[in-house]
Amino acid sequence: MKVTKENEDTVFSKILQLVNQNQDNQTKAASIIQKFEPKYVTVVLIAIPLFMLLAPFLLDWTWSQSVYRGLVLLVAASPCALAAATVSATLSTTSNLAKKGVLSKGSSYLSQLADIKAIAFDKTGTLTKGKPEVTNYYFADSVNEENMIDIVVALEKESNHPLADAILRKFEQKNKLTIDVENQIGKGLTGDYKGRNYRIGKPTSFDDVSDEYSRLNNEWASEGKTIVYVAVDEEVLGLIALMDIPSEHAKETIEYFRKQGIHTTLITGDSEMTGKAVAKQLGIDEVIANVMPEDKSRIIDEQKEKYGVTAMVGDGVNDAPALVNADVGIAMGDGTDVAVEVSDLVLMQNNLSKLVQSHNTSSKMNRVIWQNIIFSMAVVVFLIVVSFLGLTDIAISVIIHEGSTLVVILNGLRLLRAV
C-alpha cells in the first residue's frame, strides 16, 4: 500500500474546506440584510415601548389596550421571515450544485455568477478535452530526426502540460536521453546537450523563422492545430503540430451564454489562426491569442471594464492570476491544484454542462431570494398596519408571522430540486 496524498489534500478534505468557506461568504442580499437587521431591531425595540407609553395619551386607549397592542405590534414587526430569506435559498442551491459536482467557496460567488456580463475561457483542457494528439511533425534535413526526437522527449518529460503528454505518447518509446531542463514561463522548455542549447516553445517566442516553417505553421494553424517550434541555439529546425478536439459540451455551453446576452471570449497562448479556427467551430464572440501567462489577468481587467461582471474558466497554473482577478473564477476539477485552490467555483467533473446548470441555478437562487425579501417585508408591513388598527389579535399575528417564515423557508427549499 502506498500513500499518495496527505489527509488535507484529499478530495473529501477539499470539500469540507469549501463548505466551511461557503458559510463565511454571503450573497449581496444577505450582507444587506445583515447590516439592516440590527438597525431595524433597535428601532423596533425603541419605538414600540414609546408607543405603549404615548398611546393612552394620544389615542385615548387604556393602559391594558396600549400594552396589548404594543405586544401585537412587537410580534408583527419581528423580522424572522426576513432573517430566513436568504439562508434556505443559498444552502439549497449550494447543496443542489454539490450533488451535481459543482463546489462553491461562497454563496456570493453563486450570486455573482448569475449577474455576469462576460465570460472568458482558456482553451486547452477547458474548451477542449485536454488530450491533444500529435498530427504532424517536420525537422530540417540538416539534423538527424531521431536524435531531435530524443531531445524533444527528454525536454518534455519535465513538463506537466497536456501538449507535453501528447508528445510523450507519440515519441516516448524512442527516448534515450536525460537532460537538465528549465521551464521558462512564456518561452517554453530549454536545456543543454553536448554544448548546444535546445528549446521548445510556441511560435511567437522565436524571432527569426524561415519562410518554410512559417508556411507550415500557417497551414497547420488554420486547421485549428497548436504548433510548437523546436530550435537549436535559437535557430528553428523543426516544428510539431498537435490537435485537441473540443470537449463534449463546449459548443452548447457557448451557445447558452450567447443566448443569455453574455459576451464570450477565448483566451489562448496559441496563434491567432489556431484560436480563430477553434472559436469559429464553437461560435465564440472574441479571440485573444498569443497570450502570455502574465497577460491573462490584465485581459480580465479589460473585460471587467468593458462589459462589467466577468467570469474566467481555466484549469492550469497559467490561469491562476486570471481566476483570482475575475469576479467569478471557475476551475475544472481535473486541473492543477493551484487553479482549484484559487478559484471560486470548481467543476469537479470536466463537464462544461455543469457550468450551464450552475448559471441557471444561481439565477433562480437570486430570484427566490428577492421573492422572499419582498414577501417577508410585505407581511411585516401588513401585520403592522392591521395590528395598529386593532383588526387582529396576538394569536392571529403569531400564526401569520410564523406562517410567513415557513413560506419563505419552503420557497428556498425548492432550489434543492432546481435543474
Buried (B, 14 or more C-beta within 10 A) or exposed (E): EEEEEEEEEEEEEBBEBBBEBBEEBBBBBBBEBEEEEEEBEEEBEEBBEEBBBEBBEEEEBEEEBBBBBBBBBBBBBBBBBBBBBBBBBBBBBBBBBBEBBBBBBBBBBBBBBBBBBBBBBBBBBBBBBBBBEBBBBBBBEEBEBEBBBBBBBBBBBBBEBBBBBBBBEBBEEBBEBEBEBEBEEBBBBBBEBEEEEBBBBBBBBBEEBEEEBEEBBEBBBEEBBBBBBBBBEEEBBBBBBBBBBBBEBBBEBBBBBBEBEBBBBBBBBBBBBBBBBBBEBBBBBBBBBBBBBEBBBBBBBEBBEEBEBBBBBBBBBBBBBBBBBBBBBBBBBBBBEBBBBBBBBBBBEBBBBBBBBBBBBBBBBBEBBBBBBEBBBEBBEBBBEBBBEEEBEBEBBBEBBBEBBEBBBEBBBEBEEBE
